[in-house]
Amino acid sequence: MITILPADKEKTTALAQKEAVSLPISAMIMTDGTNELGYVLYRVEKDVLEIIKLYSCDTFLEEGLVRAALNDGVNRQTVTAVCQNTALFFLLESLGFSFKNNEMNIFIPDFFNRPCNH
């Protein structure tokens, strides 16, 4: 069974160092119970969640990591998600994000109020 859970402080710090991302950040880790399958690094500032980095061993798992980060954002009262990492633009566009002001963005309530197969 695949699970996606928030990373603890030590793991988050290690991922930040690995990806050369400044703290503070948050991270979600995807595992199959024993193996790490992927992670997403993101930052929450006020009502905006910024997706910074995403890694997965299989592109089919990436949507789950984005959804987990956005769900955490909802729980932290964010309303907008943005991303300036061009490597993620194709994925995010397929999930309903729009390109505006040199970044991908979405109004998070709209993201969760549409079918999963959008």
Secondary structure, DSSP 8 states (H G I E B T S, - for coil): --EEEE--HHHHHHHHHHHT--SS-EEEEEESSSSEEEEEEEEEETTEEEEEEEEESSGGGHHHHHHHHHHHHHHTT--EEEE--GGGHHHHHHTT-EEETTEEEEEHHHHHTS-TT-
